Amino acid sequence: MVGETLGEVLQGFGAIEGAIITPHDPPKYFRYHDEKSPVPEGYVLVDIHVTRSGQEICPKQNLLFKMQSGDIVEILALIC
């Protein structure tokens, strides 16, 4: 995905995957909305991290977080 900010990357990912990713309250996680979701709520909570130069960064819900060349965005379902 290409984007100048985390929000742009998430929008691009959502457009490709048919999903919408929105901030969750409290402000730490995100809701991953997917029309094929098997859960009754229609979304699962995910945590988003950015790996930059081997370092893991947690931008929380900062959709204006500036992306850099080589950044890898990880969208991980919560397991607990």
JORA-V502214 format. One record per residue. N is the residue number from 1. PHI is phi in whole degrees, 0 to 359 (none if undefined). D_FIRST is the distance of its C-alpha to the first C-alpha in Angstrom with 2 decimals. Layout:
n=N phi=PHI d_first=D_FIRST
n=N phi=PHI d_first=D_FIRST
This chain:
n=1 phi=none d_first=0.00
n=2 phi=243 d_first=3.74
n=3 phi=182 d_first=6.68
n=4 phi=280 d_first=10.14
n=5 phi=232 d_first=10.83
n=6 phi=301 d_first=10.05
n=7 phi=300 d_first=11.18
n=8 phi=294 d_first=8.81
n=9 phi=296 d_first=5.72
n=10 phi=294 d_first=8.25
n=11 phi=297 d_first=9.35
n=12 phi=297 d_first=6.43
n=13 phi=298 d_first=6.54
n=14 phi=299 d_first=10.23
n=15 phi=297 d_first=10.60
n=16 phi=285 d_first=9.57
n=17 phi=270 d_first=11.59
n=18 phi=70 d_first=14.34
n=19 phi=228 d_first=14.35
n=20 phi=234 d_first=14.88
n=21 phi=244 d_first=14.44
n=22 phi=231 d_first=17.26
n=23 phi=298 d_first=19.21
n=24 phi=252 d_first=22.26
n=25 phi=248 d_first=25.68
n=26 phi=286 d_first=26.65
n=27 phi=285 d_first=23.82
n=28 phi=217 d_first=22.13
n=29 phi=254 d_first=20.23
n=30 phi=234 d_first=18.13
n=31 phi=261 d_first=19.08
n=32 phi=256 d_first=16.92
n=33 phi=270 d_first=18.54
n=34 phi=217 d_first=18.52
n=35 phi=299 d_first=21.26
n=36 phi=265 d_first=21.90
n=37 phi=299 d_first=22.48
n=38 phi=279 d_first=25.79
n=39 phi=270 d_first=26.77
n=40 phi=298 d_first=29.10
n=41 phi=291 d_first=27.22
n=42 phi=85 d_first=24.28
n=43 phi=210 d_first=21.80
n=44 phi=236 d_first=21.38
n=45 phi=279 d_first=20.90
n=46 phi=229 d_first=17.95
n=47 phi=248 d_first=17.50
n=48 phi=240 d_first=14.33
n=49 phi=232 d_first=14.36
n=50 phi=241 d_first=12.57
n=51 phi=261 d_first=13.83
n=52 phi=227 d_first=14.72
n=53 phi=51 d_first=17.28
n=54 phi=80 d_first=18.49
n=55 phi=253 d_first=19.08
n=56 phi=269 d_first=17.88
n=57 phi=243 d_first=17.48
n=58 phi=253 d_first=18.05
n=59 phi=282 d_first=17.06
n=60 phi=54 d_first=18.93
n=61 phi=255 d_first=18.17
n=62 phi=282 d_first=17.41
n=63 phi=290 d_first=14.71
n=64 phi=267 d_first=15.56
n=65 phi=305 d_first=14.75
n=66 phi=284 d_first=13.70
n=67 phi=273 d_first=10.73
n=68 phi=237 d_first=11.84
n=69 phi=304 d_first=10.96
n=70 phi=92 d_first=10.73
n=71 phi=296 d_first=9.91
n=72 phi=240 d_first=9.01
n=73 phi=261 d_first=8.72
n=74 phi=247 d_first=11.37
n=75 phi=246 d_first=12.59
n=76 phi=239 d_first=16.18
n=77 phi=294 d_first=19.02
n=78 phi=288 d_first=22.16
n=79 phi=250 d_first=24.92
n=80 phi=224 d_first=27.88
